[in-house]
Amino acid sequence: MVKRWMKRLVPLMAMMVLFLTGCDFQLAGALAPKGPVAEKQLELILWSLIVMIFVLLVVFVLFFTAIFRFRRRRGQDNQIPEQIEGNHKLEATWTIIPIFLLFIMAVPTVALTFNLEEEAQAVEGQRVIKVVGKQFWWEFTYPEEGIVTAQEVYIPVGEKVVFELSSADVIHSFWVPQLAGKKDANPGSKTINYLYLQADEPGVYKGKCTELCGQSHALMDFKLIALEKDEYEAWVADMLLTAEVTAETQLGAELFNAKCLVCHAVDPGMSSVGPNLNGFADRMYIGGFIDNNAEKLAQWIKNPIGMKPGVTMPPFENELTTDEINEIVKYLQSLH
């Protein structure tokens, strides 16, 4: 009997190990919060877990008690045990207890949900960042600073920042696990959702779209970078500067203006069809998930759909020569 169970258990454990190695443990950051919103939500998760463990223990105790206490004993006949159907006290008990358990879980959940929604409403003096989800990237607009950027959003450490979430096409969902739960970004100007984030520690926090939104949904990553106050102000100042075109990057700039400017912008405050590329050289990733280096950037320009299926950027491998693509790469890598 034991050998039979072991034969079943070992393959099961092997399958679990295999599946878990594919998990993105960075997104399990909700269990290691770095901000007040995520901390409150973790407390709610732990409270729910305690309640569910209590229920599980009670069920197990009753289950094994029934197995051992009421098992058939040697020499016992086949008489039917005493039936409890119609016992109003027992029926009321197992009806009231689940309702009570749901109540003690629902009240703090609903209260926290409404409190966070109320706190996310922008008030005078609070920093606001407008977020627009697009297939398959994120645009971030800083109204007060006059900055438009993409894929990487910067905030100052220790400051409450309100995010206005919307979408340009389908429903997306904005999630930074270590800072807060997810919130949908819906299409339409009248369906803006609000979320507030605050990072207690400087660092790079991974973000995801958690609403199936198309072919490259799984690749719709972004990064939230939390900087100390002075570093954040320095970043804002750098973003507001116009990158200089040198003799070395002149040809690349001309090619970019001729082929790419119709969809992309490099002006600090301009929204565009494709991501605003101001400060592109300082971004960690291309398309949100590919290491930002000259070789990968050249491959992206040649055939972006091959690297991120479903993107609307056309391939340029048949329109530009390898030398011309390299000149554009050189120009983009100069945009600090």
Sequence and secondary structure as in RCSB ss.txt:
>XXXX:A:sequence
MVKRWMKRLVPLMAMMVLFLTGCDFQLAGALAPKGPVAEKQLELILWSLIVMIFVLLVVFVLFFTAIFRFRRRRG
QDNQIPEQIEGNHKLEATWTIIPIFLLFIMAVPTVALTFNLEEEAQAVEGQRVIKVVGKQFWWEFTYPEEGIVTA
QEVYIPVGEKVVFELSSADVIHSFWVPQLAGKKDANPGSKTINYLYLQADEPGVYKGKCTELCGQSHALMDFKLI
ALEKDEYEAWVADMLLTAEVTAETQLGAELFNAKCLVCHAVDPGMSSVGPNLNGFADRMYIGGFIDNNAEKLAQW
IKNPIGMKPGVTMPPFENELTTDEINEIVKYLQSLH
>XXXX:A:secstr
 HHHHHHHHHHHHHHHHHHHTTS GGGGGGGS  SHHHHHHHHHHHHHHHHHHHHHHHHHHHHHHHHHHSS  TT
         TT HHHHHHHHHHHHHHHHHHHHHHHHHHHHHHHHTS  TT EEEEEEEETTEEEEEETTTTEEEE
SEEEEETT  EEEEEEESSS EEEEETTTEEEEEE BSTT  EEEEE  SS EEEEEEE S  STTGGG EEEEE
EE HHHHHHHHHHHHS     TTTHHHHHHHHHHTTTT   STT   SS   TTGGG SEETTTEE SHHHHHHH
HH HHHHSTT      TTTS HHHHHHHHHHHTT  
